[in-house]
Amino acid sequence: MLTLKKDIIIAIDGYSSCGKSTLAKSLAGILKYTYIDSGAMYRAVTLYGLRNNYVRTGFVDTDKMIQNISNVKIEFRLNEETLRNELWLNGENVEDEIRGMEVANNVSPVSTIAEVRKRMVFLQQEMGKNKSIVMDGRDIGTVVFPEAELKFFVTADVDVRAQRRYKEFKEKNIPITIEEIKENIGQRDHIDATRKESPLRRAEDAVILDNSNLSREGQLEWAINYIKEHFSS
Ligand code: DC
């Protein structure tokens, strides 16, 4: 375990599928901090929309999403076996379902809706009230926690990202081509970085971490060294 001089908030932002959550989970484990995957929250809202027909491929009924956003109850509950936080939507564990391609293909348009963002940011800020949290996403260092003590901005080459995601899908026996993954990543990057509401961008005080040529372990080691240097007691 690594002990810091004081409790801090660690904000990790970056493009889709570039290893933010892997890094965030590991750091939270080492620091004994809470890990919050903010993308899972937008994915859960999207699943809610898909199930209620407010979202279909290429279409989002923005008014219906806004009218019903207060009916979307999101909780993270600890899985005692894996010791990971899992997402529950209105009392149902949807951790696996929100990782599928149907949600991945529709989540970016849903997350452009200002009212959806406002609600998620409120919930995220509540979770960070006591600090000791690692949160990853797109706007954590810029909008959710602009005062976070430590901000990482993670990037990686798009081909490297697609290869990594392809391997994960293959391990789960999900049939998909690398081209489909690349297209999804490219589309999400584009929508996330160009949307009007809280676009993905690096906070001025965020440290850039390009992990194209780093293994998971290499990336973690780099981040731990950075933390030791700046925050360790
Ligand atoms: O991190 P992820 O790929 O699971 O996120 C899914 C989508 O949610 C992503 O394409 C954009 C959106 N998102 C967002 O707009 N703001 C965040 N803080 C996190 C995710």
Boltz pocket constraint, residues with backbone or C-beta under 6 A from the ligand:
constraints:
  - pocket:
      binder: B
      contacts: [[A, 16], [A, 17], [A, 38], [A, 39], [A, 40], [A, 42], [A, 43], [A, 104], [A, 107], [A, 108], [A, 111], [A, 136], [A, 137], [A, 138], [A, 139], [A, 140], [A, 188], [A, 192], [A, 198]]
      max_distance: 6.0
